[in-house]
Amino acid sequence: MDEPVATRLEYMQGEPVVLRVAQHRFPYIYDDGGAVERTGRPPGWRAVAERLARELDVNISRSGVVSLPVVPAGPGFDAVAERVADASLTLYQAILDLEADLDRPRKYAQKG
């Protein structure tokens, strides 16, 4: 069974970013898709997730799970947990921003 890890971050008031730890060869910390679960999957969300994965050096799966392994030569459990939590919150906000952009009327509509 995966262990929950509390964080100091919240997606919104009263909705904390909760991580889970799976034990494989190394501990594997992930957000269980918390950001995408709350925002949904608007058009373009995958491109946003792929960009953030590159920028933040985290894994983001096709289903929206943010994760990283904790390896012996790496920065340690707490640092990896903080990085995954920060990335999850960043993904959440980026998808909300994307949704706002999709809902915003276009200043110059294409004429056909």
C-alpha positions in Angstrom: 0.0 0.0 0.0 1.3 3.5 -0.9 1.9 5.9 2.0 0.4 9.4 1.9 2.8 12.4 2.4 1.3 15.7 3.6 2.7 18.9 2.2 2.5 22.6 3.1 0.9 23.5 -0.3 -2.7 23.8 -1.3 -4.4 23.7 -4.7 -6.9 26.0 -3.1 -7.9 26.7 0.4 -8.7 23.5 2.2 -7.5 21.3 -0.7 -3.9 20.3 0.2 -1.4 18.9 -2.3 -1.1 15.3 -1.0 1.6 13.0 -2.3 1.9 9.3 -2.2 5.0 7.1 -1.9 5.3 3.8 -3.6 8.1 1.4 -2.8 9.8 0.0 -5.8 13.6 -0.4 -6.2 13.7 3.2 -4.9 10.9 5.1 -3.2 8.7 6.8 -5.9 6.9 10.0 -5.0 3.8 11.0 -7.0 0.8 13.3 -6.7 -1.7 10.6 -7.9 -2.9 13.1 -10.6 -4.2 15.6 -8.1 -3.7 18.6 -10.3 -5.4 17.2 -13.3 -8.2 15.6 -11.2 -9.1 19.1 -10.0 -8.8 21.0 -13.3 -9.9 18.4 -15.9 -8.2 18.0 -19.2 -9.0 21.0 -21.4 -7.6 21.2 -25.0 -3.9 21.8 -24.8 -3.3 20.5 -21.3 -0.8 17.8 -22.5 1.4 20.5 -24.2 1.4 22.5 -21.0 2.3 19.4 -19.0 5.1 18.4 -21.4 6.5 21.9 -21.2 6.4 21.9 -17.4 8.0 18.5 -17.2 11.0 19.7 -19.2 11.2 23.0 -17.3 10.8 21.5 -13.8 12.7 18.3 -14.4 9.8 16.1 -13.2 7.9 13.2 -14.8 4.3 13.9 -15.9 2.5 10.9 -17.2 -0.1 11.0 -20.0 -2.8 10.8 -17.4 -1.3 13.8 -15.5 0.5 12.1 -12.6 3.5 14.2 -11.5 6.3 12.0 -10.1 10.0 11.4 -9.4 12.0 8.6 -7.9 14.1 9.1 -4.8 17.6 7.7 -5.8 20.6 7.4 -3.5 22.7 9.8 -5.5 19.9 12.4 -5.6 18.9 15.3 -3.4 17.0 13.2 -0.8 13.4 12.4 0.1 12.3 15.8 1.4 13.8 17.7 -1.5 12.2 15.3 -4.0 8.8 15.5 -2.2 8.9 19.3 -2.3 9.8 19.3 -6.0 6.9 17.0 -6.9 4.5 19.0 -4.7 5.6 22.3 -6.3 5.4 20.8 -9.8 1.8 19.5 -9.1 0.7 23.0 -7.9 2.4 24.6 -10.9 0.6 22.2 -13.3 -2.7 22.9 -11.5 -2.2 26.7 -12.0 -1.0 26.4 -15.6 -4.1 24.3 -16.6 -6.4 26.9 -14.9 -4.6 29.6 -16.8 -5.1 27.6 -20.0 -8.8 27.2 -19.3 -9.1 31.0 -18.7 -7.4 31.6 -22.1 -9.7 29.2 -23.8 -12.8 31.0 -22.2 -11.5 34.4 -23.1 -13.1 35.9 -26.2 -10.6 36.4 -29.0 -9.9 40.0 -29.8 -9.5 39.4 -33.5 -11.8 36.6 -34.7 -10.8 34.8 -37.9 -13.0 35.6 -40.8 -13.9 32.7 -43.1 
